[in-house]
Amino acid sequence: QSDLLADIEGVNENQLLMDMADQLLTSIPMPTIPQVTYYWGPGETMLIDVWNNGVAPAVAAATAEASYRTRVGLSS
């Protein structure tokens, strides 16, 4: 909260810190559960496949989900 930052010397004068504080007003925290680490590899591959390799988003998403489930041990 910006009122908490007011007591810290120099914070209000630092535009980068104030921009970060403004971003916190609308940001959505990412989960901190250990299982989220299994997402990053498949998620990155999905985005690269769609943006750089012309893979259809639905296909890339299904592949990423299957990879995630395998990593987590949820595959059947």
C-alpha positions as CSV (number, residue, x, y, z in Angstrom):
1,Q,0.0,0.0,0.0
2,S,1.3,3.4,-0.9
3,D,0.6,4.8,2.6
4,L,3.1,2.2,4.0
5,L,5.7,3.4,1.5
6,A,5.4,7.0,2.6
7,D,7.5,6.4,5.7
8,I,10.5,5.0,3.8
9,E,12.9,7.8,2.8
10,G,13.4,8.2,-0.9
11,V,10.7,5.7,-2.0
12,N,8.2,8.4,-3.2
13,E,10.9,10.1,-5.2
14,N,11.9,6.9,-7.0
15,Q,9.7,6.6,-10.1
16,L,10.5,2.9,-10.7
17,L,9.5,2.0,-7.2
18,M,6.3,4.0,-7.5
19,D,5.5,2.3,-10.8
20,M,5.9,-1.0,-9.2
21,A,3.7,0.0,-6.3
22,D,1.0,1.1,-8.8
23,Q,1.3,-2.3,-10.6
24,L,0.4,-4.0,-7.3
25,L,-3.0,-2.4,-7.3
26,T,-4.1,-4.5,-10.3
27,S,-1.7,-7.5,-10.1
28,I,-2.7,-11.0,-9.5
29,P,-0.4,-13.1,-7.3
30,M,1.0,-16.3,-8.7
31,P,0.5,-19.4,-6.6
32,T,3.4,-20.3,-4.3
33,I,2.6,-24.0,-4.1
34,P,5.5,-26.3,-5.2
35,Q,3.4,-27.8,-8.1
36,V,3.5,-24.5,-10.0
37,T,7.1,-25.2,-10.9
38,Y,5.9,-28.0,-13.1
39,Y,4.0,-25.4,-15.2
40,W,6.8,-23.2,-16.4
41,G,8.5,-25.6,-18.8
42,P,5.3,-26.6,-20.6
43,G,4.0,-23.1,-20.5
44,E,7.1,-21.7,-22.1
45,T,7.1,-24.3,-24.8
46,M,3.4,-23.6,-25.5
47,L,4.0,-19.9,-26.0
48,I,7.1,-20.5,-28.2
49,D,5.2,-23.1,-30.3
50,V,2.3,-20.7,-30.9
51,W,4.2,-17.5,-31.5
52,N,7.3,-18.8,-33.3
53,N,6.3,-22.2,-34.8
54,G,2.8,-21.6,-36.0
55,V,1.2,-24.3,-33.8
56,A,-2.5,-23.8,-33.2
57,P,-3.2,-22.4,-29.7
58,A,-5.6,-25.3,-28.9
59,V,-3.0,-27.9,-29.9
60,A,-0.2,-26.2,-28.0
61,A,-2.5,-25.9,-24.9
62,A,-3.4,-29.5,-25.0
63,T,0.3,-30.5,-25.4
64,A,1.3,-28.2,-22.5
65,E,-1.5,-29.7,-20.3
66,A,-0.4,-33.2,-21.1
67,S,3.2,-32.3,-20.3
68,Y,2.2,-30.6,-17.1
69,R,0.1,-33.6,-16.0
70,T,3.0,-36.0,-16.8
71,R,5.5,-33.9,-14.7
72,V,3.1,-33.7,-11.8
73,G,2.3,-37.4,-12.0
74,L,-1.4,-36.9,-12.9
75,S,-1.3,-38.7,-16.3
76,S,-3.4,-41.8,-16.6
